[in-house]
Amino acid sequence: MRPRLLLTLVCMALYACSLWAYDTQPDANGKYDGLYDRPTYFPNFTPPTTFLNNMTYITCARWGRNGERLTNYEVAVYDDNNQLRCTGRSITRDDYVCTLTILGVEDEHFHFKVIYGDFDNPIIVDVPQTCEFFTNDIVGHPKDGDPFWFTVPVEPKLLCWTKGLDGDADKTFSVGDMGSEDATTALTTAQRIHFFGNWETTDISTLTMGNANTCYVDIDEAPIGMAAAFKDANPNCLYFFNESVTEAPEGMTNVIAGNKALTDITLKGGTRDNYCPFYCPKDINLNGHTAEFIRPSWSWADGKSGWNTLVLPFDAKLTADGEDLTPYRYTDNINIRYIAKNILGYWLGIVTRANNNCVTTELIYGNNTLAANQPYIISLPGEKFYTQSGNEVSTKQSISLQDKDIRLVCATDVIPATPAQLRVDADKEDELTDYPFTGTYQPLISQPMYVLKNKAGADGLTAFVYGERASLLPFQAYLNPSSAEQHAAALTIRIEFDDSFMDDTTGINSTPSDGNALNGYRYSLDGMKIGNPLYKGLYIKNNKKYLGQ
Protein backbone atom coordinates (compact mmCIF):
# COMPACT_ATOMS: atom_id res chain seq x y z
CA MET A 1 0.00 0.00 0.00
CA ARG A 2 1.34 3.44 -0.91
CA PRO A 3 2.50 5.47 2.15
CA ARG A 4 0.40 8.51 1.24
CA LEU A 5 -2.75 6.37 0.88
CA LEU A 6 -2.01 4.67 4.18
CA LEU A 7 -1.58 8.04 5.88
CA THR A 8 -4.87 9.24 4.39
CA LEU A 9 -6.69 6.20 5.77
CA VAL A 10 -5.15 6.74 9.18
CA CYS A 11 -6.23 10.39 9.15
CA MET A 12 -9.77 9.36 8.17
CA ALA A 13 -9.81 6.90 11.06
CA LEU A 14 -8.70 9.67 13.41
CA TYR A 15 -11.46 11.86 12.00
CA ALA A 16 -14.03 9.14 12.69
CA CYS A 17 -12.78 8.95 16.25
CA SER A 18 -13.13 12.72 16.53
CA LEU A 19 -16.90 12.36 16.15
CA TRP A 20 -16.94 10.99 19.66
CA ALA A 21 -17.43 13.37 22.57
CA TYR A 22 -14.18 14.70 24.03
CA ASP A 23 -13.21 13.83 27.58
CA THR A 24 -13.67 16.66 30.02
CA GLN A 25 -12.36 14.64 32.97
CA PRO A 26 -9.09 12.68 33.11
CA ASP A 27 -9.06 8.90 33.30
CA ALA A 28 -7.35 6.83 35.99
CA ASN A 29 -3.98 7.57 34.37
CA GLY A 30 -4.60 11.32 34.30
CA LYS A 31 -5.11 11.33 30.52
CA TYR A 32 -7.78 13.02 28.44
CA ASP A 33 -9.13 11.14 25.41
CA GLY A 34 -6.78 8.35 26.49
CA LEU A 35 -3.71 10.26 25.26
CA TYR A 36 -3.34 13.87 26.36
CA ASP A 37 -2.28 15.48 29.62
CA ARG A 38 -5.03 18.12 29.45
CA PRO A 39 -8.47 18.49 27.85
CA THR A 40 -9.04 20.11 24.49
CA TYR A 41 -9.86 23.82 24.13
CA PHE A 42 -12.87 22.78 21.99
CA PRO A 43 -14.74 20.11 24.00
CA ASN A 44 -18.07 20.96 22.36
CA PHE A 45 -16.87 21.11 18.76
CA THR A 46 -18.66 18.72 16.38
CA PRO A 47 -17.20 18.34 12.86
CA PRO A 48 -19.69 19.10 10.08
CA THR A 49 -21.30 16.14 8.31
CA THR A 50 -22.20 17.90 5.05
CA PHE A 51 -18.81 17.41 3.34
CA LEU A 52 -17.74 14.16 1.68
CA ASN A 53 -14.17 15.10 0.81
CA ASN A 54 -11.17 15.91 2.94
CA MET A 55 -7.51 16.86 2.77
CA THR A 56 -4.63 16.52 5.25
CA TYR A 57 -2.19 19.10 6.58
CA ILE A 58 0.77 17.94 8.68
CA THR A 59 1.83 21.05 10.60
CA CYS A 60 4.29 22.46 13.11
CA ALA A 61 4.13 25.80 14.93
CA ARG A 62 7.15 27.95 15.82
CA TRP A 63 7.96 31.41 17.13
CA GLY A 64 8.26 33.62 14.07
CA ARG A 65 9.85 32.23 10.92
CA ASN A 66 13.04 30.95 12.49
CA GLY A 67 12.35 30.46 16.19
CA GLU A 68 11.88 27.47 18.45
CA ARG A 69 9.00 25.05 17.83
CA LEU A 70 5.94 25.01 20.10
CA THR A 71 4.88 21.95 22.05
CA ASN A 72 1.50 20.91 23.45
CA TYR A 73 -0.62 23.25 21.36
CA GLU A 74 -3.85 23.09 19.35
CA VAL A 75 -4.91 24.45 15.96
CA ALA A 76 -8.31 25.71 14.86
CA VAL A 77 -9.20 25.89 11.14
CA TYR A 78 -11.75 28.51 9.99
CA ASP A 79 -13.43 29.00 6.61
CA ASP A 80 -13.97 32.30 4.80
CA ASN A 81 -17.06 32.92 6.96
CA ASN A 82 -15.02 32.45 10.16
CA GLN A 83 -16.86 29.22 10.90
CA LEU A 84 -14.84 26.57 12.73
CA ARG A 85 -14.28 23.71 10.28
CA CYS A 86 -11.61 21.57 11.99
CA THR A 87 -9.52 21.29 15.17
CA GLY A 88 -6.36 19.36 15.99
CA ARG A 89 -3.77 19.07 18.69
CA SER A 90 -0.08 18.18 18.71
CA ILE A 91 0.29 14.41 18.91
CA THR A 92 1.73 12.73 21.96
CA ARG A 93 4.55 10.80 20.30
CA ASP A 94 5.91 13.99 18.72
CA ASP A 95 4.77 17.01 20.67
CA TYR A 96 5.73 19.36 17.84
CA VAL A 97 3.50 17.91 15.09
CA CYS A 98 -0.22 18.48 14.60
CA THR A 99 -2.15 16.61 11.90
CA LEU A 100 -5.28 18.30 10.54
CA THR A 101 -7.97 16.49 8.53
CA ILE A 102 -9.95 19.31 6.90
CA LEU A 103 -13.39 18.69 5.36
CA GLY A 104 -14.55 20.83 2.45
CA VAL A 105 -15.07 21.35 -1.26
CA GLU A 106 -12.80 22.57 -4.04
CA ASP A 107 -11.79 26.26 -4.07
CA GLU A 108 -12.61 26.89 -0.42
CA HIS A 109 -10.02 28.86 1.58
CA PHE A 110 -9.09 28.48 5.23
CA HIS A 111 -7.12 30.35 7.86
CA PHE A 112 -5.78 29.20 11.21
CA LYS A 113 -5.51 30.06 14.90
CA VAL A 114 -2.93 28.51 17.21
CA ILE A 115 -3.84 27.98 20.86
CA TYR A 116 -1.18 27.41 23.52
CA GLY A 117 -0.36 28.10 27.15
CA ASP A 118 -2.33 27.48 30.32
CA PHE A 119 -5.65 25.67 29.78
CA ASP A 120 -7.60 28.04 32.03
CA ASN A 121 -6.16 31.13 30.39
CA PRO A 122 -5.11 30.14 26.85
CA ILE A 123 -3.29 32.33 24.38
CA ILE A 124 -5.05 32.29 21.02
CA VAL A 125 -3.29 33.93 18.07
CA ASP A 126 -3.99 34.29 14.38
CA VAL A 127 -1.17 33.07 12.16
CA PRO A 128 -0.56 34.50 8.68
CA GLN A 129 -0.70 31.17 6.84
CA THR A 130 -3.75 30.16 4.76
CA CYS A 131 -4.62 27.17 2.60
CA GLU A 132 -6.87 26.24 -0.30
CA PHE A 133 -8.92 23.04 -0.38
CA PHE A 134 -7.84 20.25 -2.75
CA THR A 135 -9.50 16.87 -2.34
CA ASN A 136 -7.20 14.15 -0.93
CA ASP A 137 -4.23 16.52 -0.92
CA ILE A 138 -1.52 15.88 1.70
CA VAL A 139 0.62 18.89 2.61
CA GLY A 140 3.72 18.63 4.80
CA HIS A 141 4.26 14.90 4.23
CA PRO A 142 7.64 13.79 5.67
CA LYS A 143 8.75 12.53 2.26
CA ASP A 144 8.25 16.03 0.86
CA GLY A 145 10.55 17.69 3.37
CA ASP A 146 9.35 20.30 5.86
CA PRO A 147 5.92 20.29 7.49
CA PHE A 148 3.44 23.10 6.91
CA TRP A 149 4.76 25.79 9.26
CA PHE A 150 2.64 28.08 11.41
CA THR A 151 4.56 31.22 12.44
CA VAL A 152 3.32 32.42 15.80
CA PRO A 153 3.80 36.22 16.11
CA VAL A 154 6.09 37.25 18.94
CA GLU A 155 7.17 40.57 20.36
CA PRO A 156 10.75 41.40 19.32
CA LYS A 157 13.39 40.84 21.98
CA LEU A 158 17.14 41.10 21.99
CA LEU A 159 18.89 38.25 23.78
CA CYS A 160 22.52 38.70 24.88
CA TRP A 161 25.07 36.19 26.12
CA THR A 162 27.66 38.18 28.08
CA LYS A 163 29.20 35.29 30.05
CA GLY A 164 29.87 32.72 27.35
CA LEU A 165 28.28 31.16 24.29
CA ASP A 166 26.20 28.33 25.78
CA GLY A 167 23.10 28.03 27.92
CA ASP A 168 20.35 30.62 28.30
CA ALA A 169 20.87 34.29 27.55
CA ASP A 170 21.70 36.26 30.69
CA LYS A 171 20.32 39.58 29.36
CA THR A 172 17.04 40.24 27.50
CA PHE A 173 15.84 43.60 26.17
CA SER A 174 12.71 44.86 24.41
CA VAL A 175 12.84 47.31 21.52
CA GLY A 176 12.05 50.14 23.94
CA ASP A 177 15.02 49.18 26.13
CA MET A 178 17.58 49.36 23.34
CA GLY A 179 18.86 52.82 24.22
CA SER A 180 19.15 52.12 27.94
CA GLU A 181 22.45 52.11 29.79
CA ASP A 182 21.87 48.47 30.73
CA ALA A 183 21.49 47.42 27.09
CA THR A 184 24.48 49.47 25.98
CA THR A 185 26.65 47.82 28.64
CA ALA A 186 25.47 44.33 27.68
CA LEU A 187 26.11 44.90 23.99
CA THR A 188 29.70 45.98 24.63
CA THR A 189 30.48 42.56 26.12
CA ALA A 190 28.03 40.17 24.41
CA GLN A 191 29.72 37.18 22.78
CA ARG A 192 26.47 36.05 21.19
CA ILE A 193 23.32 37.98 20.20
CA HIS A 194 19.88 36.79 19.11
CA PHE A 195 17.27 39.01 17.43
CA PHE A 196 14.24 37.07 18.62
CA GLY A 197 10.90 37.69 16.97
CA ASN A 198 9.85 40.27 14.42
CA TRP A 199 12.40 43.09 14.04
CA GLU A 200 11.60 43.95 10.42
CA THR A 201 10.18 47.39 11.20
CA THR A 202 12.86 48.41 13.74
CA ASP A 203 15.76 50.63 12.65
CA ILE A 204 19.01 49.94 14.55
CA SER A 205 21.36 51.81 12.18
CA THR A 206 22.29 54.41 14.81
CA LEU A 207 23.05 51.84 17.51
CA THR A 208 26.32 50.00 18.20
CA MET A 209 25.24 46.38 18.29
CA GLY A 210 28.39 44.29 18.00
CA ASN A 211 31.71 44.42 19.76
CA ALA A 212 35.22 43.02 19.27
CA ASN A 213 34.28 39.76 21.04
CA THR A 214 30.91 38.98 19.42
CA CYS A 215 31.28 35.56 17.74
CA TYR A 216 27.87 35.07 16.12
CA VAL A 217 24.43 36.57 15.76
CA ASP A 218 21.08 34.82 15.17
CA ILE A 219 18.46 36.86 13.32
CA ASP A 220 14.86 35.61 13.22
CA GLU A 221 13.65 38.71 11.37
CA ALA A 222 16.27 41.23 10.26
CA PRO A 223 16.00 44.80 11.57
CA ILE A 224 16.74 47.81 9.37
CA GLY A 225 20.31 49.11 9.27
CA MET A 226 22.16 45.96 10.37
CA ALA A 227 25.32 46.73 8.37
CA ALA A 228 25.71 50.12 10.04
CA ALA A 229 25.00 48.77 13.53
CA PHE A 230 27.64 46.01 13.25
CA LYS A 231 30.31 47.94 11.35
CA ASP A 232 32.74 47.89 14.33
CA ALA A 233 32.02 44.31 15.39
CA ASN A 234 34.51 41.45 15.48
CA PRO A 235 35.54 40.83 11.82
CA ASN A 236 35.14 37.08 12.45
CA CYS A 237 31.53 37.40 13.62
CA LEU A 238 29.10 35.11 11.76
CA TYR A 239 25.55 36.30 10.97
CA PHE A 240 22.88 33.57 10.78
CA PHE A 241 19.75 34.80 9.02
CA ASN A 242 16.43 33.06 8.41
CA GLU A 243 16.78 30.24 5.86
CA SER A 244 14.26 32.01 3.60
CA VAL A 245 16.63 34.97 3.09
CA THR A 246 18.15 34.91 -0.41
CA GLU A 247 20.39 38.00 -0.38
CA ALA A 248 22.76 39.34 2.26
CA PRO A 249 22.18 42.90 3.48
CA GLU A 250 24.32 45.32 1.51
CA GLY A 251 27.70 45.91 3.11
CA MET A 252 27.73 42.73 5.23
CA THR A 253 30.04 39.71 4.97
CA ASN A 254 30.13 36.36 6.79
CA VAL A 255 26.37 36.03 6.18
CA ILE A 256 24.61 32.64 6.34
CA ALA A 257 20.96 31.85 5.62
CA GLY A 258 19.99 28.77 7.61
CA ASN A 259 23.15 26.73 7.01
CA LYS A 260 24.10 28.07 3.56
CA ALA A 261 26.52 30.96 3.04
CA LEU A 262 25.22 34.02 1.19
CA THR A 263 28.63 35.70 1.06
CA ASP A 264 32.29 34.74 1.23
CA ILE A 265 33.57 33.99 4.74
CA THR A 266 36.70 35.97 5.62
CA LEU A 267 38.46 35.35 8.93
CA LYS A 268 41.35 37.33 10.37
CA GLY A 269 44.02 36.49 12.88
CA GLY A 270 44.12 38.54 16.05
CA THR A 271 46.51 41.11 17.45
CA ARG A 272 47.25 42.32 20.97
CA ASP A 273 44.77 45.15 20.46
CA ASN A 274 42.06 43.14 18.67
CA TYR A 275 41.73 39.44 19.53
CA CYS A 276 39.31 38.47 16.72
CA PRO A 277 37.79 35.34 18.33
CA PHE A 278 35.78 32.78 16.35
CA TYR A 279 33.01 30.27 16.97
CA CYS A 280 30.77 28.41 14.51
CA PRO A 281 27.68 26.84 16.16
CA LYS A 282 26.74 24.54 13.25
CA ASP A 283 27.99 23.19 9.92
CA ILE A 284 28.00 25.82 7.16
CA ASN A 285 27.68 24.91 3.48
CA LEU A 286 29.67 27.49 1.53
CA ASN A 287 27.16 27.21 -1.30
CA GLY A 288 29.71 28.13 -3.97
CA HIS A 289 31.34 30.90 -1.92
CA THR A 290 34.89 30.90 -0.56
CA ALA A 291 36.29 30.97 2.95
CA GLU A 292 39.78 32.08 3.92
CA PHE A 293 41.93 32.98 6.89
CA ILE A 294 44.50 35.80 6.87
CA ARG A 295 47.13 36.13 9.58
CA PRO A 296 48.37 39.69 10.23
CA SER A 297 51.95 38.62 10.98
CA TRP A 298 54.19 35.56 10.85
CA SER A 299 57.45 34.50 12.43
CA TRP A 300 59.65 33.86 9.39
CA ALA A 301 62.19 31.06 9.21
CA ASP A 302 65.68 32.50 9.51
CA GLY A 303 67.74 29.30 9.46
CA LYS A 304 67.46 28.42 13.13
CA SER A 305 64.12 29.68 14.33
CA GLY A 306 60.83 31.01 13.02
CA TRP A 307 58.03 28.60 13.92
CA ASN A 308 54.34 29.46 14.40
CA THR A 309 51.42 27.55 15.87
CA LEU A 310 48.20 27.39 13.86
CA VAL A 311 44.71 25.90 14.05
CA LEU A 312 42.00 26.55 11.45
CA PRO A 313 38.21 26.00 11.45
CA PHE A 314 38.17 24.44 7.96
CA ASP A 315 40.30 22.22 5.74
CA ALA A 316 42.69 24.66 4.10
CA LYS A 317 45.41 25.14 1.51
CA LEU A 318 48.17 27.68 2.01
CA THR A 319 48.57 30.07 -0.90
CA ALA A 320 51.26 32.65 -1.70
CA ASP A 321 50.17 35.32 -4.18
CA GLY A 322 47.31 32.99 -5.11
CA GLU A 323 49.51 29.94 -5.79
CA ASP A 324 48.80 26.73 -3.84
CA LEU A 325 51.88 25.57 -1.95
CA THR A 326 52.85 22.11 -0.70
CA PRO A 327 54.72 21.36 2.56
CA TYR A 328 58.40 20.49 2.19
CA ARG A 329 59.62 17.02 3.09
CA TYR A 330 63.06 15.88 4.15
CA THR A 331 65.13 13.78 1.78
CA ASP A 332 68.88 13.33 1.43
CA ASN A 333 68.51 12.83 -2.32
CA ILE A 334 69.88 16.09 -3.69
CA ASN A 335 68.26 15.57 -7.09
CA ILE A 336 64.71 15.72 -5.75
CA ARG A 337 65.16 18.24 -2.96
CA TYR A 338 63.28 21.52 -3.27
CA ILE A 339 66.67 23.27 -3.24
CA ALA A 340 67.46 21.73 -6.62
CA LYS A 341 64.05 22.58 -8.02
CA ASN A 342 63.48 26.16 -6.85
CA ILE A 343 60.10 25.21 -5.36
CA LEU A 344 58.15 27.51 -3.07
CA GLY A 345 56.82 25.76 0.04
CA TYR A 346 56.74 25.67 3.82
CA TRP A 347 57.35 23.32 6.74
CA LEU A 348 54.35 21.78 8.49
CA GLY A 349 54.31 19.51 11.51
CA ILE A 350 52.34 18.19 14.46
CA VAL A 351 53.39 17.60 18.03
CA THR A 352 53.32 13.86 18.74
CA ARG A 353 54.76 13.91 22.25
CA ALA A 354 55.62 16.50 24.88
CA ASN A 355 57.28 15.50 28.14
CA ASN A 356 60.67 15.23 29.85
CA ASN A 357 61.68 18.74 28.77
CA CYS A 358 61.33 17.82 25.08
CA VAL A 359 58.73 18.20 22.33
CA THR A 360 58.77 15.55 19.61
CA THR A 361 57.41 16.59 16.24
CA GLU A 362 56.43 14.84 13.05
CA LEU A 363 56.77 16.37 9.60
CA ILE A 364 53.60 16.44 7.48
CA TYR A 365 54.07 16.21 3.73
CA GLY A 366 52.57 14.58 0.64
CA ASN A 367 49.27 16.42 1.09
CA ASN A 368 48.83 20.16 0.69
CA THR A 369 45.69 20.34 2.87
CA LEU A 370 45.68 21.31 6.54
CA ALA A 371 42.92 19.50 8.44
CA ALA A 372 40.17 21.49 10.17
CA ASN A 373 40.44 21.98 13.93
CA GLN A 374 43.85 20.27 14.17
CA PRO A 375 46.71 22.26 15.72
CA TYR A 376 49.97 22.47 13.77
CA ILE A 377 53.38 24.05 13.98
CA ILE A 378 54.25 25.79 10.74
CA SER A 379 57.22 27.74 9.37
CA LEU A 380 57.49 29.86 6.24
CA PRO A 381 60.86 30.55 4.57
CA GLY A 382 62.09 34.06 5.26
CA GLU A 383 64.39 36.32 3.29
CA LYS A 384 67.51 34.21 3.98
CA PHE A 385 66.17 31.27 2.00
CA TYR A 386 67.25 30.81 -1.59
CA THR A 387 68.43 28.12 -3.97
CA GLN A 388 71.88 28.07 -5.48
CA SER A 389 73.03 25.92 -8.36
CA GLY A 390 76.70 26.65 -7.75
CA ASN A 391 79.06 28.75 -5.68
CA GLU A 392 78.42 32.00 -7.52
CA VAL A 393 76.22 34.56 -5.79
CA SER A 394 74.64 35.37 -9.15
CA THR A 395 73.01 31.93 -9.23
CA LYS A 396 70.93 32.55 -6.12
CA GLN A 397 67.14 32.44 -6.53
CA SER A 398 64.90 33.40 -3.62
CA ILE A 399 62.36 30.95 -2.22
CA SER A 400 61.31 33.36 0.51
CA LEU A 401 57.59 33.88 1.16
CA GLN A 402 58.13 36.99 3.23
CA ASP A 403 57.14 39.44 0.51
CA LYS A 404 54.09 37.48 -0.66
CA ASP A 405 50.37 37.58 0.14
CA ILE A 406 49.89 34.54 2.42
CA ARG A 407 46.35 33.18 2.80
CA LEU A 408 44.82 29.92 4.01
CA VAL A 409 41.89 29.10 1.74
CA CYS A 410 39.13 26.59 2.47
CA ALA A 411 39.68 23.43 0.42
CA THR A 412 36.12 22.06 0.76
CA ASP A 413 32.57 23.41 0.59
CA VAL A 414 31.96 23.07 4.33
CA ILE A 415 32.96 24.88 7.52
CA PRO A 416 32.21 22.37 10.29
CA ALA A 417 30.71 23.30 13.64
CA THR A 418 33.39 24.22 16.16
CA PRO A 419 34.13 21.18 18.36
CA ALA A 420 34.55 21.42 22.11
CA GLN A 421 38.23 20.48 21.92
CA LEU A 422 40.82 21.37 19.26
CA ARG A 423 43.33 18.56 19.48
CA VAL A 424 44.84 15.78 17.41
CA ASP A 425 42.63 12.72 18.02
CA ALA A 426 40.65 14.69 20.59
CA ASP A 427 38.25 11.76 21.03
CA LYS A 428 41.03 9.44 22.27
CA GLU A 429 42.92 9.27 25.52
CA ASP A 430 46.27 11.00 25.09
CA GLU A 431 48.79 8.48 26.45
CA LEU A 432 51.89 9.79 24.68
CA THR A 433 52.24 13.23 26.17
CA ASP A 434 52.13 15.01 29.50
CA TYR A 435 51.31 18.29 27.78
CA PRO A 436 48.58 17.90 25.10
CA PHE A 437 48.97 20.18 22.08
CA THR A 438 45.72 22.16 22.03
CA GLY A 439 44.34 24.84 19.72
CA THR A 440 42.03 27.73 20.56
CA TYR A 441 39.67 30.09 18.72
CA GLN A 442 39.15 32.21 21.83
CA PRO A 443 41.80 34.43 23.46
CA LEU A 444 43.46 32.82 26.47
CA ILE A 445 44.44 35.49 28.97
CA SER A 446 46.77 35.12 31.94
CA GLN A 447 46.68 31.37 32.55
CA PRO A 448 49.25 28.57 32.99
CA MET A 449 50.46 27.09 29.68
CA TYR A 450 53.46 26.46 27.47
CA VAL A 451 53.56 29.01 24.62
CA LEU A 452 55.82 28.73 21.57
CA LYS A 453 58.72 31.19 21.68
CA ASN A 454 61.22 31.69 18.88
CA LYS A 455 64.93 31.96 19.77
CA ALA A 456 64.10 31.04 23.34
CA GLY A 457 67.37 29.27 24.13
CA ALA A 458 70.98 30.41 24.09
CA ASP A 459 71.53 28.52 20.85
CA GLY A 460 68.69 30.35 19.16
CA LEU A 461 66.47 27.30 18.72
CA THR A 462 62.72 27.35 19.28
CA ALA A 463 61.01 26.08 22.45
CA PHE A 464 57.69 26.01 24.26
CA VAL A 465 58.16 28.21 27.32
CA TYR A 466 56.07 27.83 30.47
CA GLY A 467 54.26 30.82 31.88
CA GLU A 468 52.10 30.91 35.00
CA ARG A 469 50.20 33.89 33.55
CA ALA A 470 50.69 33.40 29.82
CA SER A 471 48.33 34.63 27.07
CA LEU A 472 47.54 33.43 23.57
CA LEU A 473 45.62 34.76 20.56
CA PRO A 474 42.88 32.82 18.69
CA PHE A 475 43.87 30.47 15.85
CA GLN A 476 47.03 29.48 17.74
CA ALA A 477 47.96 26.46 19.86
CA TYR A 478 49.75 25.75 23.12
CA LEU A 479 50.90 22.87 25.32
CA ASN A 480 48.47 22.34 28.15
CA PRO A 481 50.48 21.77 31.35
CA SER A 482 49.81 18.81 33.60
CA SER A 483 48.44 19.19 37.09
CA ALA A 484 51.90 18.71 38.59
CA GLU A 485 53.10 21.54 40.79
CA GLN A 486 56.52 21.74 39.15
CA HIS A 487 56.90 22.60 35.47
CA ALA A 488 59.97 22.76 33.30
CA ALA A 489 60.90 26.30 32.31
CA ALA A 490 60.99 25.32 28.65
CA LEU A 491 60.31 22.29 26.44
CA THR A 492 62.81 22.22 23.58
CA ILE A 493 61.56 21.18 20.15
CA ARG A 494 63.28 18.11 18.84
CA ILE A 495 64.00 18.98 15.22
CA GLU A 496 62.85 16.21 12.92
CA PHE A 497 62.28 18.41 9.91
CA ASP A 498 63.98 19.18 6.64
CA ASP A 499 67.60 19.81 7.67
CA SER A 500 67.80 22.92 5.51
CA PHE A 501 65.67 24.72 8.07
CA MET A 502 68.67 24.77 10.40
CA ASP A 503 71.02 26.48 7.96
CA ASP A 504 71.78 30.17 7.88
CA THR A 505 71.81 29.82 4.10
CA THR A 506 70.47 26.96 2.06
CA GLY A 507 73.04 26.69 -0.70
CA ILE A 508 74.82 23.37 -1.26
CA ASN A 509 78.60 23.42 -1.63
CA SER A 510 80.88 20.65 -2.92
CA THR A 511 83.73 19.47 -0.70
CA PRO A 512 87.25 19.62 -2.16
CA SER A 513 88.36 16.07 -2.97
CA ASP A 514 91.36 16.20 -0.64
CA GLY A 515 89.40 17.63 2.27
CA ASN A 516 91.81 20.56 2.67
CA ALA A 517 90.63 23.80 4.26
CA LEU A 518 87.93 21.91 6.17
CA ASN A 519 88.67 22.81 9.74
CA GLY A 520 86.43 22.24 12.72
CA TYR A 521 83.90 19.54 13.41
CA ARG A 522 81.54 18.03 10.87
CA TYR A 523 78.17 16.42 11.62
CA SER A 524 75.94 14.05 9.74
CA LEU A 525 72.30 15.07 9.27
CA ASP A 526 71.28 13.06 12.34
CA GLY A 527 73.73 14.99 14.53
CA MET A 528 76.60 12.45 14.71
CA LYS A 529 80.13 13.90 14.74
CA ILE A 530 82.17 12.85 11.68
CA GLY A 531 85.91 12.37 11.99
CA ASN A 532 86.80 11.55 8.40
CA PRO A 533 87.23 14.75 6.34
CA LEU A 534 86.69 12.71 3.18
CA TYR A 535 83.23 11.60 4.33
CA LYS A 536 81.05 10.96 1.28
CA GLY A 537 77.52 12.27 1.48
CA LEU A 538 75.63 15.26 2.81
CA TYR A 539 76.80 16.74 6.13
CA ILE A 540 76.78 19.98 8.12
CA LYS A 541 79.71 22.18 9.07
CA ASN A 542 79.39 25.62 10.67
CA ASN A 543 75.65 25.61 10.00
CA LYS A 544 76.19 24.99 6.27
CA LYS A 545 75.61 21.84 4.25
CA TYR A 546 78.36 20.21 2.22
CA LEU A 547 78.36 17.31 -0.16
CA GLY A 548 81.38 15.06 0.46
CA GLN A 549 82.80 13.54 -2.72
NORVENWO-V944269 format. One record per backbone hydrogen bond with DSSP energy under -1.0 kcal/mol. NH is the residue of the N-H (numbers start at 1). CO is the residue of the C=O. Records with the same first field share a line. If there is no record, write none. Layout:
# NORVENWO-V944269
NH: CO ; CO
This chain:
# NORVENWO-V944269
6: 2
7: 3
8: 4
9: 5
10: 6
11: 7
12: 8
13: 9
14: 10
15: 11
16: 12
17: 13
18: 14
19: 16
20: 17
27: 31
30: 27
32: 36
35: 32
36: 32
45: 42
55: 102
56: 137
57: 100
58: 139
59: 98
60: 148
62: 150
63: 68
64: 152
67: 63
70: 61
74: 115
75: 88
76: 113
77: 86
78: 111
79: 83
82: 79
85: 77
86: 77
88: 75
90: 73
91: 97
97: 94
98: 59
100: 57
102: 55
104: 53
107: 133
108: 105
110: 131
111: 78
113: 76
114: 125
115: 74
116: 123
123: 116
125: 114
127: 112
131: 110
133: 108
136: 54
137: 134
139: 56
144: 141
145: 142
148: 58
150: 60
152: 62
157: 196
158: 173
159: 194
160: 171
161: 192
170: 160
171: 160
173: 158
178: 175
180: 177
184: 180
185: 181
186: 182
187: 183
188: 184
189: 186
190: 186
191: 161
192: 161
193: 216
194: 159
195: 218
196: 157 ; 194
198: 154
202: 199
204: 224
207: 204
209: 229
214: 211
215: 191
216: 191
217: 238
218: 193
219: 240
220: 195
224: 202
229: 225
230: 226
231: 228
233: 230
234: 211
237: 234
238: 215
239: 254
240: 217
241: 256
245: 242
252: 249
254: 264
256: 239
257: 260
258: 241
260: 257
261: 285
262: 255
263: 255
265: 290
267: 292
269: 294
271: 274
278: 441
284: 415
285: 259
286: 413
289: 286
292: 265
293: 408
294: 267
301: 380
302: 305
308: 378
310: 376
311: 475
316: 370
317: 409
319: 407
320: 323
321: 405
323: 320
325: 318
328: 346
336: 333
342: 338
343: 338
347: 379
349: 377
350: 362
352: 360
353: 360
355: 358
358: 355
359: 492
360: 353
362: 350
364: 348
370: 316
373: 312
374: 371
376: 310
377: 349
378: 308
379: 347
382: 301
385: 382
387: 397
395: 392
396: 393
397: 387
399: 385
401: 381
404: 401
407: 319
408: 293
409: 317
410: 291
411: 315
415: 284
418: 280
426: 423
428: 425
431: 429
434: 354
435: 354
438: 478
439: 422
440: 476
444: 472
447: 470
449: 467
450: 479
451: 465
453: 463
456: 461
457: 461
460: 457
463: 453
464: 491
465: 451
466: 489
467: 449
470: 447
472: 444
475: 440
478: 438
479: 450
480: 436
491: 464
492: 357
493: 462
494: 359
501: 498
502: 499
503: 500
504: 543
509: 545
511: 547
515: 512
518: 515
523: 540
524: 528
527: 524
530: 522
535: 532
537: 548
539: 546
540: 523
541: 544
544: 541
546: 539
547: 509
548: 537
